[in-house]
C-alpha cells in the first residue's frame, strides 16, 4: 500500500497527504532533505491533522513517504522535529509510544507499512552519537539524526 492510500483510509488523516515535503512548514522543512527528492512520494502533517481529535495527546509530527532503491514498496519515515536536550528525551519517547499505540489501534494500514522512526533536532543536541541515550533510542526503534535528516536513496535497515 502507498502512503497516500493509507492516509486516505485513516480516520483523521483524510486529506492530509501533500506531494513531496509540502506538508511541512518552512521552519521544519529545513531539517529534512532527500538524496533524491524525486523518490519522495508525499508527506502528512500528522500533528496538525489529529489536533482536533486528539487535542491532549503527545502527537508525532510527520509521516514522509519514500520509494527507496533497495525496496519494492514505499517506506514511511515518521519524523519528529523537537529539541534534543536531555530533559526532552522523555517527551519524545512519550510521543513515540503514543504514535505506536495509535497506529496499532487506529491506523492498521499505516501500521502494516515498512517504517522508520526518526527524531531530528530543532536546535542543539546535548548528547553524543555514542551516549547511553542513543542506545536507549535504538532499543525502541528510534533514530536520532541531528539537525538535518537527509533521507537516503536506500532505505535504512
Helices and strands as residue ranges (DSSP letters): H 3-8, E 17-18, H 26-29, E 32-34, G 37-39, E 40-45, H 46-49, E 62-66, E 75-84, G 86-88, H 89-106, H 108-112, E 114-125, H 132-139, E 142-144, E 149-151
